[in-house]
């Protein structure tokens, strides 16, 4: 009877892992599509952040499934890359556009 319960728990766990793999794969593919087809730079940056976040979630899911904490430094490094990249692009996008040089008619 206990063996049946353990086997049922293993089957449920395997099913949950399969569902997680499918959902995370779909999320990554949608984000990758937006990175490639994004109409603007900001759309591409947001999509790359979503893709990076999905990668962090995949690493965290792998940690939970295998019961270890060895990849926490990798998750922290990926998060730092995402933050620094987003800040850099935000600073680039928010820069004021320099005014064009005056034409000859404006100088006269």
N, C-alpha and C positions, 0 to 999 in steps of 0.2 A: 504494500500500500504506500509506503514512504517512497519507494523507488518510482512508483507511478507519478507521485506528486513532483518529485525531482525532475522526471522526464518531461512533465507538463510545463514546469517552470522553465526548463531549458528551451522548450519549443516556443514559449511565449517570448523569451529573451531573444531567440534567433529571429522571430518575427519582428520584434521591435527594432533590432539592428538593421534588418532589411528595409523597414519603413524609413528609418533614419537615413540610410544610404540613399534611398530614392529621393527623399525630400531635399537633402543637402545637394544632391547632384542636380536636381531641377533648379534649385536656387542659384547654384554656381553657373549653370548654363544660361539662365535668364540674365544674370549680372554680366556674364561674358558677352552676350548679345548686345547689351546696352553699352558696354565698353567699346565694342566695334562699331555699332550703328548710332551711337549717341549723337544727336544733332549739335550739341555744344560741348565745350570743354568742361563745364560744370556738371553736365549729365554724365560725362565719362569719369570724372573724378568721384562722383557719388557712387556710380556703378563699381568702380575699382575699390572703394571703401566697403561696399556690400560684399564684393568678392573676397576681400581680405578678411572681413568679419566671418564669412562662411568658412574660410580656411581655418580660422581660429576655432570656430565651433567644431569643425571636423577633428582637429587635434584634441580638443577637449572631450569629444565623444569617444575618440580612441582611448584616451586616458581612462574614462569611466568604464569602458568595456573591458579593458585589460587590467584595471585596478592598480595603476601606478601614477606617479607624479613627476616622472623624469622630463616631460616635455613642457613643464610650466615656463622655464626660461625662453623656450621657443615662442610660446604664446605671448609673453611679455615683449619680446623683440618684434614680433609681428604687429602687436598693438602700437608700439612706439613708431614703427615705420608708417603705419596708417595715420597716426596723429601728425607726425612731422610732415608727411606728404600732403595731407589735407591743409595744414596751416600754410605750407609753402604755396600751394595753388591758390588758396584764399587770398594771400597777400598779393600774388601776381594778378589775380582777377580784379581786386579792389583798387589797384593803382590807378590814379587819374590819367586819362589819356592826354598827352601833351598837345597843346594847341598848335595848329599849323602855323608856319611862318607867314608873316603878312605878305600879301601880294603887292605888286607895284602900285596898283590902284589904291590900296588902303594906305600906303605910305604917303601918297600925294594928297 
